[in-house]
Amino acid sequence: MEDNLLVIVASAAALVIGGVIAYIIFQNVLKGRAARVLAEAEKEGEVIKQNKILQAKEKFLELKATTEKEVNERTQGIGYSRKPLKTKGTNA
């Protein structure tokens, strides 16, 4: 009877100890996996950030070129309209 009780207590203790060890190992595996997922997400976020910065720079350069083109066209238009005025002024 005492042998059976000793076997039951030892089995229960082994089960508890095994459960604790399994829990600790499982937690360590989860932490490692979480760290890898976080690192990967950070890398992807950095790539997305760099792409968005590049897109913004490209858009800025596009808008700058468009604006400069419009300014040059207006400047040329003003230059052409002044020439006839100078010609008329010298003839008068």
Protein Blocks (a to p, Z undefined) as FASTA:
>chain_A
ZZmmmmmmmmmmmmmmmmmmmmmmmmmmmmmmmmmmmmmmmmmmmmmmmmmmmmmmmmmm
mmmmmmmmmmmmmmmmmmmmmmmmmmmmmmZZ
